[in-house]
Amino acid sequence: MNDDRHNEEKLAAWAGQALKQLPARRAPATLASRVLAALAKQPVLPWYRRPWLNWPRHMQLLSFVLFAGIIGAIGWFLLPHADALNLANAKQTLAQSEGVRPVSVAMGVLSTLGNALVLVLGNVKGWVIAAGLGVLAFLYCSCLGLGTACWRLSAGNR
Amino acid sequence: MSDPAQFESFVLAYQDMVFSTAIRLLGNDTEAEDVAQEVFVRAWNHWDSLAGSNTAGGWLKTVARNLCLNHLQRYRARWKMFSDLAREDDEGEARELDFAAPETLDQTLLTADQRELLEETIPKLPKDQRVALVLYHFEDMDYADIAKQLGVSLGKVKTDIFRAREALRKKLQPDRDSVGV
């Protein structure tokens, strides 16, 4: 057993040393021209029409800051109108956590939605809820099964 | 956006490295060239951050490796259902194969002919063996990472790499086939 292990290590060392001696394979002479031809065929899109990950780095940073600023501003300006928007808990939450106003607004919205859900559930009969959940489960399973079948078919045809 | 002449120089500088990665993993010239082309097209799309970067080579190598593995994975999925049982049966057989005696393995430099022979042999290895061997010896990945990347067991990776090494050894030293010769 030890001999086998020793031999295996020797073989690994030999293979490693031998393979390290191989030079890089020469690319076909046509590769560079193929690449340039493929690039020439690409539609030239301005940076803002490309996926965000392909934007120039400074534009990614700028857009991120801008987006964060917009979200922050929305939260900031919505808060004074919390009462009008029926965000009952927003002010109370704010009192407990001064300085995190957007978070307070979000908590208020969630709280309102939760209250509305409880109210709806309280006024609907139990069997209606059960039937609704059953229909949802059925639709979910159908989508899952249909998706799996489509994937199998497409994978089989490739 | 960028200077096409500068990008062409970039392609010429790195094309051998990218093509080498692709051909060794895929074992097929045409597919390797297609993948290499795709790698450089992606490089162009990231040219703003790649131009003049010290890490451009590493970026290209990683993208080439991932594209090759994705390419192989597409075809692998088709046959996986039928071949899984056979593969599981293969595991653990490595120790039963003949070893060359350590003394018989020449550690000297390879001749040009031997290098050529080795290069010709790699694409002819069975796909699982070739990919695992290349990831280990050329891409410097360890067994666990290879197993994770390929979605196979650690034992299978070790067995595949062992068999691939043994196949290369037999090709280069066919007259030294058994222990103690």
HADDOCK unambig.tbl for C-alpha pairs under 7 A between the chains (distance, minus, plus):
assign (segid A and resid 7 and name CA) (segid B and resid 99 and name CA) 6.63 0.50 0.50
assign (segid A and resid 7 and name CA) (segid B and resid 101 and name CA) 6.52 0.50 0.50
assign (segid A and resid 7 and name CA) (segid B and resid 102 and name CA) 5.65 0.50 0.50
assign (segid A and resid 10 and name CA) (segid B and resid 102 and name CA) 5.77 0.50 0.50
assign (segid A and resid 14 and name CA) (segid B and resid 105 and name CA) 6.75 0.50 0.50
assign (segid A and resid 14 and name CA) (segid B and resid 107 and name CA) 6.24 0.50 0.50
assign (segid A and resid 15 and name CA) (segid B and resid 165 and name CA) 5.96 0.50 0.50
assign (segid A and resid 16 and name CA) (segid B and resid 137 and name CA) 6.06 0.50 0.50
assign (segid A and resid 18 and name CA) (segid B and resid 110 and name CA) 6.87 0.50 0.50
assign (segid A and resid 22 and name CA) (segid B and resid 115 and name CA) 6.12 0.50 0.50
assign (segid A and resid 24 and name CA) (segid B and resid 16 and name CA) 6.10 0.50 0.50
assign (segid A and resid 24 and name CA) (segid B and resid 17 and name CA) 6.02 0.50 0.50
assign (segid A and resid 24 and name CA) (segid B and resid 20 and name CA) 5.63 0.50 0.50
assign (segid A and resid 25 and name CA) (segid B and resid 16 and name CA) 5.87 0.50 0.50
assign (segid A and resid 25 and name CA) (segid B and resid 19 and name CA) 6.85 0.50 0.50
assign (segid A and resid 25 and name CA) (segid B and resid 20 and name CA) 4.88 0.50 0.50
assign (segid A and resid 26 and name CA) (segid B and resid 16 and name CA) 5.03 0.50 0.50
assign (segid A and resid 27 and name CA) (segid B and resid 15 and name CA) 5.99 0.50 0.50
assign (segid A and resid 27 and name CA) (segid B and resid 16 and name CA) 4.83 0.50 0.50
assign (segid A and resid 27 and name CA) (segid B and resid 19 and name CA) 5.50 0.50 0.50
assign (segid A and resid 31 and name CA) (segid B and resid 33 and name CA) 6.80 0.50 0.50
assign (segid A and resid 31 and name CA) (segid B and resid 37 and name CA) 6.81 0.50 0.50
assign (segid A and resid 32 and name CA) (segid B and resid 11 and name CA) 6.28 0.50 0.50
assign (segid A and resid 32 and name CA) (segid B and resid 12 and name CA) 6.59 0.50 0.50
assign (segid A and resid 34 and name CA) (segid B and resid 37 and name CA) 6.97 0.50 0.50
assign (segid A and resid 35 and name CA) (segid B and resid 37 and name CA) 5.33 0.50 0.50
assign (segid A and resid 35 and name CA) (segid B and resid 40 and name CA) 6.64 0.50 0.50
assign (segid A and resid 35 and name CA) (segid B and resid 41 and name CA) 6.63 0.50 0.50
assign (segid A and resid 39 and name CA) (segid B and resid 41 and name CA) 6.55 0.50 0.50
assign (segid A and resid 54 and name CA) (segid B and resid 45 and name CA) 6.44 0.50 0.50
assign (segid A and resid 54 and name CA) (segid B and resid 46 and name CA) 6.17 0.50 0.50
assign (segid A and resid 56 and name CA) (segid B and resid 48 and name CA) 6.27 0.50 0.50
assign (segid A and resid 155 and name CA) (segid B and resid 78 and name CA) 6.68 0.50 0.50
assign (segid A and resid 156 and name CA) (segid B and resid 78 and name CA) 6.59 0.50 0.50
